[in-house]
Amino acid sequence: MVNERVPVIFSGRIITAPDGRHYSVLTLTDISDQKHVEGELRQANARLEQRQREIEAELSLAARVQQVPCAAKLGMEQPCH
């Protein structure tokens, strides 16, 4: 027997039979696949957030480069038009 933990959702209800006796119905639903997909989504989200930071850094650099006068970039005495 393998001693492995399995993520589950537990639910239950009490049912009353016509003769007045009470019965419990318990349900355990294996959510291993759901947990696996959630993990994949978290990883994908982390990659997207990292890429967003990279793009923002590139855009910030591009904005700074555009602010440098054209003449200074080309080593000319007069500005470019």
LODRENDREN-487574 format. One record per residue (C-alpha): x, y, z; residue number from 1. Coordinates in Angstrom, 1 decimal. Layout:
REM LODRENDREN-487574
        X        Y        Z   pos
        X        Y        Z   NUM
...
***
This chain:
REM LODRENDREN-487574
        X        Y        Z   pos
      0.0      0.0      0.0     1
      1.3      3.4     -1.0     2
      1.0      6.1      1.6     3
      0.2      9.0     -0.7     4
     -1.8     12.2      0.0     5
     -4.5     13.0     -2.5     6
     -6.2     16.4     -2.6     7
     -9.9     16.0     -2.3     8
    -13.1     17.9     -1.8     9
    -15.2     16.4      1.0    10
    -18.9     16.9      1.0    11
    -21.7     15.3      2.9    12
    -25.4     15.4      3.6    13
    -27.9     13.6      5.9    14
    -30.9     12.0      4.2    15
    -34.0     11.1      6.1    16
    -35.7      7.9      4.9    17
    -39.5      7.6      4.8    18
    -39.4      5.5      7.9    19
    -37.7      8.3      9.8    20
    -34.2      6.8      9.9    21
    -31.3      9.1      9.0    22
    -28.5      8.2      6.6    23
    -25.3     10.0      5.8    24
    -24.0     10.3      2.3    25
    -20.4     11.3      2.1    26
    -18.6     12.2     -1.2    27
    -14.8     12.6     -1.7    28
    -13.8     14.1     -5.0    29
    -10.2     13.7     -6.2    30
     -9.0     17.1     -7.4    31
     -5.4     16.1     -8.3    32
     -5.9     17.1    -11.9    33
     -7.3     20.5    -10.8    34
     -4.3     21.1     -8.5    35
     -1.9     20.1    -11.3    36
     -3.5     22.6    -13.7    37
     -3.5     25.3    -11.1    38
      0.3     24.8    -10.6    39
      0.8     25.0    -14.4    40
     -1.3     28.3    -14.5    41
      0.8     29.7    -11.6    42
      4.0     28.9    -13.5    43
      2.7     30.4    -16.7    44
      1.6     33.5    -14.8    45
      5.0     33.9    -13.3    46
      6.6     33.7    -16.8    47
      4.2     36.3    -18.1    48
      4.9     38.6    -15.2    49
      8.7     38.2    -15.8    50
      8.2     38.9    -19.5    51
      6.1     42.0    -18.7    52
      9.0     43.3    -16.5    53
     11.4     42.7    -19.3    54
      9.2     44.6    -21.8    55
      8.7     47.5    -19.4    56
     12.5     47.7    -18.9    57
     13.0     47.7    -22.7    58
     10.3     50.4    -23.2    59
     11.9     52.5    -20.4    60
     15.3     52.2    -22.1    61
     13.8     53.1    -25.5    62
     12.1     56.2    -23.9    63
     15.4     57.3    -22.4    64
     17.2     56.8    -25.8    65
     14.6     58.9    -27.5    66
     15.2     61.8    -25.0    67
     18.9     62.0    -26.0    68
     19.3     64.8    -28.6    69
     20.0     63.4    -32.0    70
     23.2     65.4    -32.4    71
     24.6     63.9    -29.3    72
     23.9     60.4    -30.5    73
     25.6     61.0    -33.8    74
     28.5     63.2    -32.5    75
     27.4     66.1    -34.6    76
     27.5     69.8    -33.6    77
     24.1     70.7    -34.9    78
     20.8     68.9    -34.0    79
     19.2     66.6    -36.5    80
     15.8     67.5    -38.0    81
***
